[in-house]
């Protein structure tokens, strides 16, 4: 493909994805999911992966769009949609002829199984500059990720025009999907940063744990609360954003070698929860509601604890709650021989300032900051879902 104009490459990629998409729609040989995990629905007014509990394996990535114009951006999003539709449904990859490169890496075998892959696509504020004439269609509250006290952000690990979150039960499924989508869109977007993550099994039960040993995601909004806390609707937003959500990704290194030298009592006071059960320090079970009003001076749960600062559980702070979908990461060791592991913190909400930034501001200088170091990530707007075979990511945004 060397030397092909970018426009030609995107057209050829789109042709290949269309053939695969027909297979996935049942017009070719589709695989059976009878003995495998239930597929995550692809079509819908909202991206189903947002409400999904974190899968065992994931990749979070950001891309710079290098498409020359709006038509090429449209081709890029169509190609991304076609590949995501096929990958989440499964089927036999299309053949391009005996002299052409294969259309699939073969990592999952000759037939892509209908597994449990989910795909979430978001757009960053930089996509709404003057390149594609989209400035007037920018989501009202989208902006560059803020820098907070105690951050150690690395420019190469921050921001991006597009975000891509892939999740599944197995590592090969996630990596296969990443390679497939990047191949189909090469010439339209280029990886800016990526990080692989994993979710621990519940041990012994309940919410999975982070690499500090504490349960992560206990007090998420209930299903009945997501409409008022997660999904955009009105409020000065462009009409096309209905069914989307503001996505925050924060790459947070945990200084685990220092953390492991801290006493259990001190660790639990910093979080405000028991490490073994996940219960608040004034409760017995993980899902017990902490009784802050009965402990106004922090005798049982310190006023500086993470759960007390993040969610004070007052009427005034109720609207700042977020939907957390975080996973762990492990990057080996750094140049000094220290373990490099931590959290890919991801959350979804209606309003970045009212929710994530309000929470983050309350957490400034909490005791945990001595043991964590945020180094990357970005703010994105998770697009509305793909409603059917004739729809694609961002169609209403581009119309």
N, C-alpha and C positions, 0 to 999 in steps of 0.2 A: 504494500500500500504506500510505500515511500514515494513522495512527490505528488500524491493526489491532492487536489484542492480540497479544503476543508468542507465546502458545500457538497462536493461530490461524495466525500467520505460519509457525511451524515446521511445523504440519500441512500447510499448502499447499505449503511447500518440500519436505516429505517426499513428498507426492503427485507432484510434478514429478519428483523423483529416482527414484521407483519406476518411473514410466513410462520414463524414460531407461535405468534399470537393466535393464528387460525387453528393450529394444532391444539393449543390450550383451550380454545373455545369448543372443542369437540369435533372439529372438521378434519382431524388427523388422528394419530394414534396417541391417546392420552393414557397416562399411567393410572393405576388404581390406588386409592388411599385406604383400601379395606383393611390392610394390616399395619398401616402407619398412623402417625399422629393426624388429628383432624386439621385440615387446612384453615388458615386464618382468612376470612372473607376479604377479597380484594375490592370488589365493587361496593359502593355505598356513599352516602352523602358526607361521611367523615372517614378519616383514615383509621381503620380498625386497630392498628398497632398501638395507637396512643393509649387506649384503655386496657390493653393487654398487660397482664402481669409480666415482669421481666423474664425473658426466656433464658435458658442455660447459657447460650452463647450469643454474642452480638458484635457488631462493628459500628462505630459511629465515625462519620467522615464528613469533611467539608470540602467543597470544590470551588475553584475560580472558573467562571464561565468565560470562554474565549470565542464564543460564537460572534460572527462579525455584525450581525444585525438581528432584527426581531424575527424575521422569517427563520433564520438559523436557530434562534432560541426556541421557537415553536417546534422545529424539527427535533431539537435536543429533548424537550419535555415529552414529545410524542414517543421518541425512542425509549426514554426512561420508562414511560408508562407501559409500552409494549413488552419490554423486558420484564418489568415487575409483574405484569399480568401473567406472563408465561411462567416465570419462576415460582410464583405462588400457587399456580394451578398444576404445574408439571406437564410432561409430555415428551415427545420425541423431537429433538432439535432438527430444524430444517437442513436439507442438504443443498450445497451451493455448487456441486460438480466435483469431479474427481481431481481436477487441477487446482481447486481453490482451497484455502485453509479451512479446517473444520469450523463450524459455527458455534461449537461448544467446547469447553476445555476438557470435558470427559471426566472431571473430578468425581462426579456422582454416577458415572457409568453411562451407557448408551441412551438411557431414558432418564430424564430428570423426574425424580419421584415427586408426587404431590404431598409435600411435607408440611411443616408448620412454620414456614418462612413468613415473616411480616416485613413490610417496607414502609418507612415513613420518610416523606420528602418535604423539606422546608426551604424557604427562601430568606436570604439575608438582606439587610437594608441596602447593601452595595449594589444589588441587582436593580435598584430603582434610581440609579444615576441617569446620566444622559445617553447611555449607550443604546437603550432599547425603547425609549419614549414611554417609560412606565412611571415616571415621577408622580403623576397625578393619581396613580392607582396604588401607591404605597399603603400598606396597612397603617392605620392612623398612629399606632403606638410603637411601631417598629423603629429601632435605632441601633447604633453600635453597642456592643457589650460594654458596660461601665467597668471601671477599675475601682475596686474597693480597698479599704485599708487592709494591709497584710497580704495582698495579692503579690505574686511574683510572675506576672504574665510574660510569656515569650511570644513575640510578634508572629513567628512562623507557626504557632499553635493556636492562633486566634482568628475569629471571624470567617468569612467566606460568603460567596454568592448563593450557594446551595448547600443544604445539609442532607445527609442520607443516613438513616438508621436502619440497620438490618438485624433481625433477631430470629433465632431458630433454636431447636434443641441440640443441634450438632455443629461443630466447628466447620466441617467441610461444606455443609449447606450454606453457611454464612459467607465463607470465602469464595465459594463457587458463584454466589450471587454478586458479590463485589466485583469479581473479575468479569463476569458477564456484562454487568451494567457499565463498567468503565470501558470495556471493549466497544460496546455498542455506541457509546457517546464520545469516544475519543475524537478530537477535533472540535467538539462543542464545549467540553469542560475538562478541567485538569485537577487532579487531587491537590488540595492545599495541605490538609493534615488528616490523619486517621488514627484511631486507637481501638484495639480489640478489647472486649469486655466479657465478663462472665457473671452469672448470678449463682450464688451458693444455694445448695439445697436447704430447705428449712431444717434446722437442727436444734432441738429434736422435732419441733413443729412450729407453725406460725410463719412469721415474716422471715425472709432470708437475712443473713448477717453481712455486714461490711467487714473489711479487713482489720478493723479495730476490735472485732468480736461482738459488736452490738447490732441488734436488729435495725434495719433501715427501711422505713416506709410504713410504720405502724399506723399512723394517724392520717391516712389519706382520706380525701372526701369520699363519701358514699356515692353509690350510683344515682341516688336522687338529688345529689348536690352538684353534679358535674355541669349541668346546664347553666348554673349561675356562677360557676367558678372556672370552668375549663374552656367551653366553646364560645367563640366570638359570635355576637349577634347585635346588630345596631350599634348604639353608642358612638356614632360618628364614623364608624368603619365603612369603607367602600362595600357596596352590596356583594361583590364577588367573594368576600372573605367569610361569608356565613358557612359554618361548619368547620372552620379552621381553628387554630389555637396557637398562642405564642409559646415558642419552645426555647428554653434556656438550657444550654449545655455548658457545664463547668468541669474541666479536667483538674482533679484535686489530688495532689500527691499526699500520701499519709506517711509521716516520718515514723514508721512502725518500730524501728530499732530503739527509738527514744520512748515511744509509747509503751513498749513491752517492759520497760523498767519502772512504770508507774503502778502504784498499788491499786488493787481492785476498788477499794473505797473511794480513792481519788478519781479514778476513771468514772465510776458510777455517779459521783457528784458532778462531774463535768457534763455528763449526758443527762442526768436526772432520771435515769432508768437503771434497773438491775441488769447486769450483763447476762446472767443465766436465763432468766425468764422473759426479759424485755419489759417487765412491769414497771410502771412509774414507782419511784421510791416510797410513795405513800399507798401503793396498791399491791395486789397479789397476782394479777394476771396481765398478760401483755396488753390487752385491749381495755383495761381499766382506765377511766378518765382521771387524770391527776386533779386533785382538789386544791388548786392554787388559792382559791378564796379563803380556805380554812387554814392556810399557812402563809399569811401575808408577809412575814419577815424571812421566809425561806429556811425555817428550822429543819424541815425534812427534805424538801427539794430546793436546793440553793437558788437564790434569785438570779445567779449567773449561769445556771445550767442551760444546756442547749435546748431542751424541750420547752423550758419556761420562756426563753427569749424568742425562740422561733415561733411559738404558738402560745401566747399568753392566755388564750381561751377567754377573751373578753368580747362583748358585743362589738366594740370598736375595731378589733383585729380579726373578726371572723371572716371578713371579705378579703383578707390577704392570704388566705390558705391556698396551697398549691397542690397539684397532683404530681407526686414524685415517682420517677421511673429510673432509679439509679442502678448501676451495676459496678462490679469491681474490675480492676485491671492489674496486670503485672507486666512490667517492661524489663524485668531482669535486674541489672545493677547499673548505677551511674558511674561516672569516671572516677569517683573516689572509692568505689567498691561497696557503696551502700545500696540496700534494697530499694528498688524503684517500683512502688506499687501504690494503689490508692483507689479512688472512686471516680467513675464517670457519672457525675451528678447531672441528671436530666429532669426537668420539670415542665409542666404545661399549665397555662393559665389564660385568663381573658385579658390581663393588663399587666405589663412588665413592671411598671412603677408601683401600682397598687398592691401587687402580690409579691413577686420575687424580690424586687428591690427593697420593699418595705421590710420583708423578712431579713434580708441580708444586712440592712441597716441596723436592725435590732440586734443582730448577731455580732456586730463589730466589737472586737476586742474581747470576745468570750474566751474562757480559758482554753478551749480547744485550738485556738489559733497557733499555739506554741507547737502543735503536733500535725498541722496540715499546711500545705502550700499550694494554693490554686495557681496553675501555670498556663491554662489555655481554655478554649471553648468559644462560645459566641451566642448571640441572640438570633433567632430565626422565627419565621412564621410558618408553622406546619400547614400546608395547603389543605383546602377542602378535599374530600375524597373524590375518587373517579367513579362516576355514577353508573357507567355502563360501557359496552364495547366501543361506542362511538365517542366517548369522552377521553380526556387525557389530563394529566397534572397541569394545573395552571391555565386551562382553556378559558375560563371566564376572566381571569386576570389579563389575558392577552387579547381578548375579543375587542 
